[in-house]
Amino acid sequence: MRKKFWICLGSLLGFLSLFSWGMMWGLTMDWKWLPLIIGAMTFLLSAFFLVLFHYLKKRLGLAFLSVAISGFGSGLSASAYYLHIKVFEAVALSYFWNWFLILCGGAVLFFLLYSLSLNLRWIEAHLKWFTFPLLIGGLVALLILWGTAERVVFSLAFFLFLITTFFVFPLIIVAVNLRKLARNLAVASLGAFLLIAIIVLLILSQGDGFSGDLDLSGGSFSVENPSKSRVNSQDTI
């Protein structure tokens, strides 16, 4: 595997680790709105480090700090939903965390399999046509399943797949150097954080469900096979 892949995978693992810490802390709170309020503050902090990174161009650590804070804040925001549905009155603590770990493993496995699939010639030649239906289809399917009796499991699956979806884009969007890749990862992290917070806010405001469309359509960006990225052969920022 090449450098770009390992950087993206490491960032995803770091995000998921901080997501779990944020979730654990949020679930200890008594008021369901408190994790969202603290999450909003961490969003501002994460955005601040991303803006600071824009001006301090050689400080790559600021971008990855933004990723870490976004992960923690995302976990806090997601925990508000589980406080809202009184999750531990419905399922055992061990049941919840066992499924969380299983689904985290599934999210990472999906990322690995997706990355490996990019080495197939047809997929590399039709990257957008392969990626967008796959990711949007997965999100829509999990969103529908969320409304079933297993809402704890499928809500966790949706949140984790949503995070993985956002981390797919830095993997395939063209990055001419490490600085661009770090920026893409930080932006993707903030995007995942913001969307999770909005979804949870809508649920808490309207009840057990929400209505609305997830706009995951593609923009006018170029994509690439990460194994052939210029990032792999450059150490400059």
Sequence and secondary structure as in RCSB ss.txt:
>XXXX:A:sequence
MRKKFWICLGSLLGFLSLFSWGMMWGLTMDWKWLPLIIGAMTFLLSAFFLVLFHYLKKRLGLAFLSVAISGFGSG
LSASAYYLHIKVFEAVALSYFWNWFLILCGGAVLFFLLYSLSLNLRWIEAHLKWFTFPLLIGGLVALLILWGTAE
RVVFSLAFFLFLITTFFVFPLIIVAVNLRKLARNLAVASLGAFLLIAIIVLLILSQGDGFSGDLDLSGGSFSVEN
PSKSRVNSQDTI
>XXXX:A:secstr
  HHHHHHHHHHHHHHHHHHHHHHHHTT SSTHHHHHHHHHHHHHHHHHHHHHHHSTT HHHHHHHHHHHHHHHH
HHHHHHHHHTTHHHHS HHHHHHHHHHHHHHHHHHHHHHHHHTTSHHHHHTHHHHHHHHHHHHHHHHHHHHTSTT
HHHHHHHHHHHHHHHHHHHHHHB  SSHHHHHHHHHHHHHHHHHHHHHHHHHHHHHSS           S  B  
GGG GGGG    
